[in-house]
C-alpha cells in the first residue's frame, strides 16, 4: 500500500534562497529588538508568592495587618 506514487518528486530546494533570506532577516530583526527593547519578564520570572483569600462571612472585620501576622 502506497500513499504517494513511487515517481513523486517534491522540489523543496527551489525555495531555499527565499526561506534562507527570510530566516536571516528574522534573526537580524530579533537581535535588534533584543538590544533596543530588551526582555521584559512576566510574572513567571519575577518571583514571589501570591495567596488568594476569600472570607465568606461579611460581618467579619479582618485587619490586613493581623492577617499578615497570622500568615
N, C-alpha and C positions, 0 to 999 in steps of 0.2 A: 504494500500500500504506500503510495507516494502522494504527499500533499502538493508538491510542486513538480512540474515536469523535469526530467533529467537534463534537458538542454537549456534550462532557465539561467540567464546571466543578468546580474544586477551590476550596474556600473556606478558604484558609490564613489569611486576615485575621482570622477569628474567634478564632484562638489568639494574636493579637498582644498582648493585655493580659497573658495568663498568661506567655508567653515573655519579654516585656519585664520583667515583675516578677521572674522567676527570674534573668534575666541581671543585672539591677540588684542583686539580693540576692547573687549570686555575686561580683560586682565588689566590693561592700562587704565581704564576708567575706574576700576575698583581700587587700584593703588592710589590714584589721585584723590578719590573720595576718602580713602582711609587716612591720608595725610592732611587733608583740608578739613573735613568734618570730624573725623575720629570715630571711635566706637563709644556709644553711649549705652552702658549696661542697663538692662532692665531689672526688675525686681528679683529675678532669678539669681543675679550675680551681685546684688548689693548686700546680702546677708541680713541677719536679724531674724526675729521671730514674730509671728502675727498670731494673736489669740482673739478669736471671736467669742463674745459672751452675750447671751441674751437672758434677761430676767423676766419671768412670766408674771410675777406679781407686780402690778402697777403701783401698789401702795408702799412698796419697799423703797426706803430712802437710802441709797448706797452712795457713799462718797468715793470719788475716784482715788483719793489718797489712801483710804482704808483698803480699797480693793487692790491697789498696787502693793501695799504692805503684805496682804494675805497671800498674794500670788508669789 
